[in-house]
C-alpha cells in the first residue's frame, strides 16, 4: 500500500464566516521561554537585543515592527513567543538558548482567530473575563477558561482576538466558539 504522509493542522485549516464573525485556524510556531533566576535582571536587555523590541509586562503582549513575532508575558519568569515566519524561529532560538530555558510547543496548541463586528458578542457568551475596551485593551494576553477548556486569549485589534487552547481538545474548542457565533446571529 502506497500511503503518502502529509502535514495537517489540528483543525485542518478551518475557516468560516458566521454572520459578522469570522473564525480562522491560526498555527503559529510557539516557543516557551523560562527565565533562570540568574537572568531575571537581564531579561529585558537580552530580549531587546535579540528581538529588537521591548518585552511586555505580565498580562500583555508585544508585536515586532514587521508583525511576524508576538511576545506574550505569562508571568515574571515565563514568555511565549509566537512566530508567523518559521524561518525566524531557529535564529531566535539559537540567540536565546544561551540565557534561557526554551521549549518548542507549537504542536501542543491550536489557534483560532476570531474577528469581525460581533467577535466581542461571541466571546462574552463563553468567556468569564470582562473583554470591554476599558478592561481588556489591544495586546492584552491572559489565561482563562472557555467552556471548561484552558485558553490563552490575546486581543490583537479592536475587533479581533487570538485564542490558543490545547490541540488535544481542538474540536471541542472549535465547537464551543462556533456554537457561540451561531447563537448570536
ROSE-4610 file (N, C-alpha, C; in Angstrom, 1 decimal, always signed):
// ROSE-4610
residu = [X/X/X/X/X/X/X/X/X/X/X/X/X/X/X/X/X/X/X/X/X/X/X/X/X/X/X/X/X/X/X/X/X/X/X/X/X/X/X/X/X/X/X/X/X/X/X/X/X/X/X/X/X/X/X/X/X/X/X/X/X/X/X/X/X/X/X/X/X/X/X/X/X/X/X/X/X/X/X/X/X/X/X/X/X/X/X/X/X/X/X/X/X/X/X/X/X/X/X/X/X/X/X/X/X/X/X/X/X/X/X/X/X/X/X/X/X/X/X/X/X/X/X/X/X/X/X/X/X/X/X/X/X/X/X/X/X/X/X/X/X/X/X/X/X/X/X/X/X/X/X/X/X/X/X/X/X/X/X/X/X/X/X/X/X/X/X/X/X/X/X/X/X/X/X/X/X/X/X/X/X/X/X/X/X/X/X/X/X/X/X/X/X/X/X/X/X/X/X/X/X/X/X/X/X/X/X/X/X/X/X/X/X/X/X/X/X/X/X/X/X/X/X/X/X/X/X/X/X/X/X/X/X/X/X/X/X/X/X/X/X/X/X/X/X/X/X/X/X/X/X/X/X/X/X/X/X/X/X/X/X/X/X/X/X/X/X/X/X/X/X/X/X/X/X/X/X/X/X/X/X/X/X/X/X/X/X/X/X/X/X/X/X/X/X/X/X/X/X/X/X/X/X/X/X/X/X/X/X/X/X/X/X/X/X/X/X/X/X/X/X/X/X/X/X/X/X/X/X/X/X/X/X/X/X/X/X/X/X/X/X/X/X/X/X/X/X/X/X/X/X/X/X/X/X/X/X/X/X/X/X/X/X/X/X/X/X/X/X/X/X/X/X/X/X/X/X/X/X/X/X/X/X/X/X/X/X/X/X/X/X/X/X/X/X/X/X/X/X/X/X/X/X/X/X/X/X/X/X/X/X/X/X/X/X/X/X/X/X/X/X/X/X/X/X/X/X/X/X/X/X/X/X/X/X/X/X/X/X/X/X/X/X/X/X/X/X/X/X/X/X/X/X/X/X/X/X/X/X/X/X/X/X/X/X/X/X/X/X/X/X/X/X/X/X/X/X/X/X/X/X/X/X/X/X/X/X/X/X/X/X/X/X/X/X/X/X/X/X/X/X/X/X/X/X/X/X/X/X/X/X/X/X/X/X/X/X/X/X/X/X/X/X/X/X/X/X/X/X/X/X/X/X/X/X/X/X/X/X/X/X/X/X/X/X/X/X/X/X/X/X/X/X/X/X]
num = [1/1/1/2/2/2/3/3/3/4/4/4/5/5/5/6/6/6/7/7/7/8/8/8/9/9/9/10/10/10/11/11/11/12/12/12/13/13/13/14/14/14/15/15/15/16/16/16/17/17/17/18/18/18/19/19/19/20/20/20/21/21/21/22/22/22/23/23/23/24/24/24/25/25/25/26/26/26/27/27/27/28/28/28/29/29/29/30/30/30/31/31/31/32/32/32/33/33/33/34/34/34/35/35/35/36/36/36/37/37/37/38/38/38/39/39/39/40/40/40/41/41/41/42/42/42/43/43/43/44/44/44/45/45/45/46/46/46/47/47/47/48/48/48/49/49/49/50/50/50/51/51/51/52/52/52/53/53/53/54/54/54/55/55/55/56/56/56/57/57/57/58/58/58/59/59/59/60/60/60/61/61/61/62/62/62/63/63/63/64/64/64/65/65/65/66/66/66/67/67/67/68/68/68/69/69/69/70/70/70/71/71/71/72/72/72/73/73/73/74/74/74/75/75/75/76/76/76/77/77/77/78/78/78/79/79/79/80/80/80/81/81/81/82/82/82/83/83/83/84/84/84/85/85/85/86/86/86/87/87/87/88/88/88/89/89/89/90/90/90/91/91/91/92/92/92/93/93/93/94/94/94/95/95/95/96/96/96/97/97/97/98/98/98/99/99/99/100/100/100/101/101/101/102/102/102/103/103/103/104/104/104/105/105/105/106/106/106/107/107/107/108/108/108/109/109/109/110/110/110/111/111/111/112/112/112/113/113/113/114/114/114/115/115/115/116/116/116/117/117/117/118/118/118/119/119/119/120/120/120/121/121/121/122/122/122/123/123/123/124/124/124/125/125/125/126/126/126/127/127/127/128/128/128/129/129/129/130/130/130/131/131/131/132/132/132/133/133/133/134/134/134/135/135/135/136/136/136/137/137/137/138/138/138/139/139/139/140/140/140/141/141/141/142/142/142/143/143/143/144/144/144/145/145/145/146/146/146/147/147/147/148/148/148/149/149/149/150/150/150/151/151/151/152/152/152/153/153/153/154/154/154/155/155/155/156/156/156/157/157/157/158/158/158/159/159/159/160/160/160/161/161/161/162/162/162/163/163/163/164/164/164/165/165/165/166/166/166/167/167/167/168/168/168/169/169/169/170/170/170/171/171/171/172/172/172/173/173/173/174/174/174/175/175/175/176/176/176/177/177/177/178/178/178/179/179/179/180/180/180/181/181/181/182/182/182/183/183/183/184/184/184/185/185/185]
x = [+0.8/+0.0/+0.9/+0.6/+1.5/+0.7/+1.0/+0.4/+1.4/+1.0/+1.9/+1.5/+2.6/+2.4/+2.2/+1.4/+1.2/+1.0/+1.4/+1.3/-0.2/-0.7/-2.1/-2.0/-3.0/-3.2/-4.3/-4.4/-5.5/-6.9/-7.1/-8.5/-8.5/-7.5/-7.4/-7.6/-7.0/-7.2/-8.5/-9.3/-10.6/-10.8/-11.8/-12.2/-13.7/-14.3/-15.8/-16.2/-17.2/-17.8/-19.3/-19.6/-20.9/-21.5/-22.4/-22.9/-21.8/-21.6/-20.5/-19.3/-19.1/-17.9/-17.2/-15.9/-15.0/-14.1/-14.1/-13.3/-12.2/-11.0/-9.9/-8.9/-8.5/-7.4/-6.1/-5.4/-4.1/-3.1/-1.9/-0.9/+0.4/+0.7/+2.0/+3.0/+4.2/+5.3/+5.4/+5.4/+5.4/+6.6/+7.3/+8.4/+8.0/+8.2/+8.0/+9.4/+9.6/+10.8/+10.7/+11.5/+11.6/+12.8/+12.8/+13.9/+14.5/+15.8/+16.5/+16.7/+16.8/+16.9/+18.1/+19.2/+20.4/+20.2/+19.1/+18.9/+17.8/+17.1/+16.0/+16.2/+17.4/+17.7/+18.1/+18.5/+19.0/+18.0/+16.8/+15.8/+15.4/+15.1/+14.7/+15.8/+17.0/+18.1/+18.4/+18.3/+18.5/+17.4/+16.2/+15.0/+15.1/+15.5/+15.6/+16.7/+17.8/+19.0/+18.6/+18.0/+17.7/+16.5/+15.4/+14.1/+14.0/+14.8/+14.8/+13.5/+12.9/+11.8/+11.7/+11.1/+11.0/+10.0/+10.3/+9.3/+8.1/+7.0/+5.8/+5.9/+4.9/+4.7/+3.8/+3.7/+2.8/+1.4/+0.8/-0.6/-0.7/+0.4/+0.4/+1.2/+1.1/+1.9/+2.5/+3.5/+4.2/+4.4/+4.2/+4.4/+5.6/+6.3/+7.5/+7.1/+8.0/+7.7/+7.1/+7.6/+7.2/+6.0/+5.5/+4.3/+4.4/+5.7/+5.9/+6.1/+6.5/+6.7/+5.9/+5.2/+4.5/+5.0/+5.4/+5.9/+4.8/+4.5/+3.5/+4.2/+3.9/+4.5/+3.4/+3.6/+2.7/+2.9/+4.1/+4.4/+5.8/+6.3/+7.6/+8.7/+8.6/+9.7/+9.3/+8.2/+7.8/+7.2/+7.6/+7.1/+6.7/+5.8/+5.5/+6.0/+6.6/+7.0/+6.3/+5.4/+4.7/+5.3/+5.5/+6.1/+5.2/+5.0/+4.3/+5.3/+6.5/+7.5/+8.4/+8.3/+9.1/+10.6/+11.0/+12.5/+13.1/+12.3/+12.9/+13.1/+12.4/+12.4/+13.8/+14.5/+15.8/+16.8/+16.8/+17.7/+17.4/+16.2/+15.8/+16.1/+15.8/+16.1/+17.6/+18.4/+19.9/+20.4/+19.8/+20.3/+19.9/+18.7/+18.2/+18.6/+18.9/+19.2/+20.4/+21.3/+22.4/+22.0/+20.8/+20.4/+19.2/+18.3/+17.0/+16.7/+15.8/+15.3/+14.2/+14.3/+13.4/+12.7/+11.4/+10.7/+9.9/+10.0/+9.2/+7.8/+6.7/+5.4/+4.4/+4.8/+3.8/+2.8/+3.1/+2.2/+1.2/+1.5/+0.6/-0.6/-0.6/-1.6/-2.4/-3.6/-4.4/-4.8/-4.8/-5.1/-6.4/-7.2/-8.4/-8.4/-8.4/-8.5/-10.0/-10.6/-12.0/-12.0/-12.6/-12.6/-14.0/-14.2/-15.4/-16.2/-17.2/-18.0/-18.6/-19.0/-19.6/-18.7/-17.4/-16.4/-16.6/-16.7/-16.9/-18.2/-19.3/-20.6/-20.4/-19.7/-19.5/-18.7/-17.6/-16.8/-17.4/-18.2/-18.8/-19.7/-20.2/-21.1/-20.3/-19.0/-18.2/-17.0/-16.7/-15.5/-15.9/-15.4/-15.8/-15.1/-14.2/-13.5/-14.3/-14.0/-14.5/-13.6/-14.1/-13.4/-13.6/-14.3/-14.5/-13.2/-13.3/-12.1/-11.4/-12.2/-11.7/-10.9/-11.3/-10.6/-9.7/-9.9/-9.1/-8.7/-7.6/-7.1/-6.4/-6.1/-5.3/-4.0/-3.5/-2.3/-2.4/-3.6/-3.7/-3.7/-3.1/-2.9/-3.0/-4.1/-4.3/-4.8/-4.6/-5.2/-6.6/-7.5/-8.9/-9.5/-10.7/-11.5/-12.6/-12.8/-13.9/-14.5/-15.8/-16.4/-15.6/-15.0/-14.2/-12.8/-12.4/-11.1/-10.2/-8.9/-8.0/-7.7/-7.7/-7.5/-6.5/-5.6/-4.9/-5.5/-6.0/-6.7/-5.9/-5.7/-4.9/-5.8/-5.9/-6.7/-5.7/-5.9/-4.9/-5.3/-6.6/-7.1/-8.4/-9.0/-10.3/-11.4/-11.3/-12.3/-11.8/-10.6/-10.1/-9.3/-9.4/-8.7/-8.1/-7.0/-6.3/-6.6/-7.2/-7.4/-6.5/-5.8/-4.9/-5.4/-5.6/-6.0/-5.3/-5.4/-4.7/-5.1/-4.2/-4.5/-5.3/-5.1/-5.7/-7.3/-7.7/-9.2/-9.6/-8.9/-9.2/-10.6/-11.2/-12.5/-13.6/-13.4/-14.3/-14.2/-13.0/-12.7/-13.4/-13.2/-13.8/-15.3/-15.9/-17.3/-17.9/-17.2/-17.6/-17.7/-16.6/-16.6/-17.6/-17.6/-18.5/-20.0/-20.4/-21.7/-22.1/-21.2/-21.4/-21.7/-20.9/-21.1/-22.4/-22.8/-24.1/-25.3/-25.1/-26.2/-26.4/-25.5/-25.7/-26.2/-26.2/-26.7/-28.2]
y = [-1.2/+0.0/+1.2/+2.2/+3.4/+4.6/+4.8/+5.9/+7.1/+8.3/+9.4/+10.2/+10.5/+11.3/+12.8/+13.5/+14.9/+15.6/+16.8/+17.6/+18.0/+18.0/+18.5/+19.4/+20.2/+21.0/+20.5/+20.9/+20.3/+20.5/+21.6/+21.8/+21.8/+21.3/+21.1/+22.4/+23.5/+24.8/+25.4/+25.2/+25.7/+27.2/+27.5/+29.0/+29.0/+29.9/+30.1/+31.5/+31.9/+33.2/+32.9/+33.4/+33.1/+34.5/+35.0/+36.3/+37.3/+38.1/+39.1/+38.6/+37.3/+36.8/+35.9/+36.1/+35.2/+34.4/+33.1/+32.1/+31.5/+31.6/+31.1/+30.4/+29.2/+28.5/+29.2/+29.4/+30.1/+29.1/+28.9/+27.9/+28.6/+29.4/+30.0/+29.0/+29.2/+28.4/+29.1/+28.3/+28.8/+28.3/+29.2/+28.9/+29.3/+28.5/+28.9/+29.2/+30.3/+30.8/+30.9/+30.1/+30.3/+31.0/+31.8/+32.7/+32.1/+31.7/+31.2/+32.4/+32.1/+33.2/+34.1/+33.6/+34.5/+35.4/+35.2/+36.1/+37.1/+37.0/+37.9/+39.4/+39.9/+41.3/+41.6/+40.6/+40.8/+40.5/+40.0/+39.5/+40.6/+41.8/+42.8/+43.2/+43.3/+43.6/+42.5/+41.2/+40.1/+40.0/+40.2/+40.2/+41.3/+42.5/+43.6/+43.5/+42.9/+42.6/+41.7/+40.6/+39.5/+39.9/+40.4/+40.6/+42.0/+42.9/+44.3/+45.1/+44.6/+45.3/+44.9/+45.8/+45.5/+44.4/+43.5/+42.6/+43.3/+42.7/+43.3/+43.0/+43.7/+43.4/+42.2/+41.6/+40.5/+40.8/+39.9/+40.0/+40.8/+41.1/+41.9/+41.1/+41.6/+41.1/+42.2/+42.0/+43.0/+42.4/+43.2/+42.7/+43.4/+42.6/+43.2/+44.2/+45.0/+46.1/+45.5/+44.3/+43.7/+42.8/+42.7/+42.0/+40.4/+39.9/+38.5/+37.8/+38.5/+37.9/+38.6/+37.8/+38.4/+37.7/+38.5/+38.0/+38.3/+37.2/+37.2/+37.0/+37.8/+37.6/+37.0/+35.7/+34.9/+35.2/+35.4/+35.6/+36.3/+36.6/+37.3/+36.5/+35.1/+34.3/+33.4/+33.7/+32.9/+33.8/+33.4/+34.1/+33.1/+33.4/+32.7/+33.6/+33.0/+33.8/+33.1/+33.8/+33.3/+33.9/+33.0/+33.4/+33.1/+34.0/+33.8/+33.2/+33.7/+33.3/+32.2/+31.0/+29.9/+30.0/+30.8/+31.0/+31.7/+32.5/+33.3/+32.5/+31.3/+30.5/+30.1/+29.5/+28.9/+30.0/+31.1/+32.2/+32.7/+33.0/+33.5/+32.4/+31.2/+30.1/+30.0/+30.0/+29.9/+31.1/+32.3/+33.5/+33.5/+32.9/+33.0/+31.8/+30.7/+29.4/+29.5/+30.5/+30.7/+31.2/+31.9/+32.6/+32.0/+31.4/+30.9/+29.5/+28.9/+27.6/+27.7/+26.9/+27.1/+25.7/+25.8/+24.6/+24.9/+24.2/+24.3/+23.7/+24.5/+24.0/+24.1/+24.3/+24.5/+23.4/+22.2/+21.1/+20.9/+21.6/+21.4/+22.4/+23.3/+24.3/+24.4/+24.8/+25.1/+26.6/+27.3/+28.7/+29.0/+29.8/+30.3/+31.8/+32.4/+33.9/+34.1/+35.0/+35.4/+36.9/+37.2/+38.7/+39.1/+40.3/+40.9/+41.7/+42.3/+43.3/+42.6/+41.3/+40.7/+39.7/+39.9/+39.0/+39.1/+40.3/+40.5/+39.9/+40.0/+39.4/+37.9/+37.3/+35.9/+35.4/+36.1/+35.7/+35.9/+37.0/+37.3/+36.2/+35.3/+34.2/+33.1/+32.9/+31.7/+32.1/+33.4/+33.8/+34.6/+34.2/+34.9/+36.2/+36.6/+37.9/+39.1/+40.2/+41.5/+41.9/+41.7/+41.9/+43.3/+44.2/+45.5/+46.3/+47.3/+48.0/+48.7/+49.1/+49.7/+48.7/+47.5/+46.5/+45.6/+45.4/+44.5/+45.1/+45.9/+46.6/+45.8/+46.3/+45.7/+45.3/+44.1/+43.4/+42.8/+42.9/+42.2/+40.7/+39.9/+38.5/+37.8/+37.0/+36.3/+34.9/+34.1/+32.8/+32.8/+32.0/+31.9/+30.6/+30.4/+29.2/+29.6/+28.7/+28.8/+27.5/+27.3/+26.0/+24.9/+25.0/+24.1/+23.8/+24.6/+24.4/+25.6/+25.3/+26.4/+27.1/+28.4/+29.2/+30.4/+30.7/+31.9/+32.9/+34.0/+34.9/+36.2/+36.6/+37.8/+38.7/+39.9/+40.9/+41.5/+41.2/+41.7/+43.0/+43.3/+44.6/+44.8/+45.9/+46.2/+45.2/+44.5/+43.6/+42.2/+41.9/+40.5/+40.0/+38.7/+38.0/+36.8/+36.4/+35.1/+34.3/+33.1/+32.2/+30.9/+30.6/+29.4/+28.4/+27.2/+26.1/+24.8/+23.8/+22.6/+21.9/+21.5/+20.9/+19.5/+18.9/+17.6/+17.8/+19.0/+19.2/+20.2/+20.3/+21.2/+21.3/+20.1/+20.0/+20.5/+20.2/+20.7/+22.2/+22.7/+24.1/+24.9/+24.4/+25.0/+24.9/+23.8/+23.7/+24.7/+25.0/+26.0/+27.4/+27.8/+29.1/+29.2/+28.2/+28.2/+28.2/+27.4/+27.4/+28.8/+29.4/+30.8/+31.8/+31.7/+32.6/+32.3/+31.1/+30.8/+31.3/+31.3/+31.7/+33.2/+34.0/+35.4/+36.0/+35.1/+35.5/+35.6]
z = [+0.0/+0.0/+0.0/-0.9/-1.0/-0.4/+0.8/+1.5/+1.6/+1.3/+1.4/+2.7/+3.4/+4.6/+4.2/+4.9/+4.7/+6.1/+6.2/+7.4/+7.5/+8.7/+8.9/+10.1/+10.3/+11.5/+12.3/+13.6/+14.4/+13.9/+13.1/+12.6/+11.1/+10.5/+9.0/+8.2/+8.8/+8.1/+8.1/+9.2/+9.3/+9.1/+8.3/+8.1/+7.9/+8.6/+8.5/+8.8/+8.1/+8.4/+8.8/+10.1/+10.6/+11.0/+10.2/+10.4/+10.3/+11.4/+11.3/+12.2/+12.2/+13.0/+12.0/+11.9/+11.1/+12.0/+11.8/+12.6/+11.6/+12.0/+11.2/+12.0/+11.6/+12.4/+12.1/+13.1/+13.1/+13.7/+13.1/+13.6/+13.7/+14.7/+14.8/+15.3/+15.1/+15.8/+17.2/+18.2/+19.6/+20.4/+21.0/+21.9/+23.3/+24.3/+25.7/+26.2/+26.8/+27.4/+28.9/+29.6/+31.1/+31.5/+32.4/+32.8/+34.1/+34.0/+35.2/+36.2/+37.5/+38.5/+38.2/+37.7/+37.5/+36.3/+35.5/+34.3/+34.5/+35.7/+35.9/+35.6/+36.0/+35.9/+34.4/+33.7/+32.3/+31.2/+31.6/+30.7/+29.6/+30.1/+29.1/+28.1/+28.6/+27.7/+26.7/+27.1/+26.1/+25.1/+25.6/+24.6/+23.6/+24.1/+23.2/+22.2/+22.7/+21.8/+20.7/+21.1/+20.1/+19.2/+19.8/+19.1/+18.5/+19.0/+18.6/+19.1/+20.1/+20.7/+22.2/+23.0/+24.4/+24.7/+25.7/+26.1/+26.9/+26.9/+27.6/+29.1/+29.8/+31.2/+31.3/+32.5/+32.7/+32.3/+31.5/+31.1/+29.8/+29.2/+27.9/+26.8/+25.6/+24.5/+23.7/+23.0/+22.2/+20.8/+19.8/+18.4/+17.8/+17.0/+16.3/+15.3/+14.8/+13.8/+12.6/+12.1/+10.9/+11.2/+12.4/+12.8/+12.6/+12.6/+12.4/+13.8/+14.8/+16.1/+17.2/+18.0/+19.1/+20.4/+21.4/+22.7/+23.7/+24.4/+25.5/+26.8/+27.7/+29.1/+30.0/+30.2/+31.1/+32.6/+33.0/+34.4/+34.4/+35.6/+35.7/+35.0/+35.1/+34.6/+33.4/+32.7/+31.5/+30.4/+29.2/+28.0/+27.0/+26.1/+24.9/+23.7/+22.8/+21.6/+20.4/+19.7/+18.6/+17.3/+16.3/+15.1/+13.9/+13.0/+11.8/+10.7/+10.8/+9.8/+10.4/+10.0/+10.6/+10.4/+9.5/+9.3/+10.4/+11.2/+12.3/+13.5/+13.6/+14.9/+15.2/+14.3/+14.6/+15.0/+14.3/+14.6/+16.0/+16.4/+17.7/+18.8/+18.5/+19.5/+19.8/+18.8/+19.0/+19.7/+19.5/+20.2/+21.7/+22.0/+23.3/+24.2/+23.5/+24.3/+25.2/+25.0/+25.9/+27.3/+27.3/+28.5/+29.2/+28.4/+28.9/+28.6/+29.3/+29.0/+28.0/+26.9/+25.8/+25.5/+25.3/+24.9/+23.7/+22.6/+21.4/+21.7/+21.5/+21.9/+20.8/+19.6/+18.5/+18.4/+18.5/+18.3/+19.5/+20.6/+21.8/+21.8/+20.8/+20.8/+19.5/+19.6/+18.4/+18.6/+17.5/+17.5/+16.6/+17.2/+16.4/+16.5/+15.3/+15.3/+15.1/+16.0/+15.9/+15.6/+14.5/+14.2/+13.6/+13.5/+13.0/+14.0/+13.5/+14.3/+15.6/+15.5/+16.6/+17.4/+17.2/+17.9/+19.4/+19.9/+21.3/+21.8/+21.1/+21.5/+21.5/+20.6/+20.6/+21.8/+22.1/+23.2/+24.6/+24.7/+26.1/+26.5/+25.6/+26.0/+26.6/+26.3/+26.7/+27.5/+27.7/+28.4/+29.6/+30.8/+32.1/+32.3/+31.4/+31.6/+31.1/+31.6/+31.1/+29.9/+28.7/+27.5/+26.9/+27.7/+27.2/+26.9/+26.1/+25.7/+26.9/+27.9/+29.1/+30.0/+30.0/+30.8/+30.1/+28.8/+28.0/+26.7/+26.8/+25.6/+24.6/+23.5/+22.4/+23.0/+22.7/+23.2/+24.6/+25.2/+26.5/+26.2/+27.1/+26.9/+28.2/+28.4/+29.7/+29.5/+30.5/+30.5/+31.2/+30.7/+31.2/+30.9/+31.2/+30.8/+29.8/+28.9/+28.0/+27.8/+28.3/+28.2/+28.7/+29.9/+30.6/+30.1/+29.0/+28.4/+28.8/+29.0/+29.3/+28.0/+28.0/+26.8/+27.2/+26.3/+26.3/+25.3/+25.7/+24.9/+24.7/+23.5/+23.1/+22.3/+22.7/+21.9/+20.9/+19.6/+18.6/+17.9/+17.8/+17.3/+18.1/+17.8/+18.5/+18.2/+17.0/+16.7/+16.4/+16.9/+16.7/+17.9/+18.1/+19.2/+18.7/+19.3/+19.0/+20.3/+20.1/+21.1/+21.0/+22.0/+22.0/+23.0/+22.6/+23.6/+23.2/+24.1/+23.8/+22.5/+21.7/+20.5/+20.7/+21.8/+22.1/+22.2/+22.5/+22.5/+21.5/+20.3/+19.3/+18.8/+18.6/+18.0/+19.0/+20.3/+21.3/+21.5/+21.4/+21.5/+20.3/+19.1/+17.9/+18.1/+18.5/+18.7/+19.6/+20.7/+21.7/+21.1/+20.3/+19.7/+18.6/+17.8/+16.6/+17.1/+18.1/+18.6/+19.1/+19.8/+20.4/+19.2/+18.2/+17.0/+16.3/+16.2/+15.6/+16.5/+17.8/+18.7/+18.7/+18.2/+18.2/+16.9/+15.9/+14.6/+14.4]
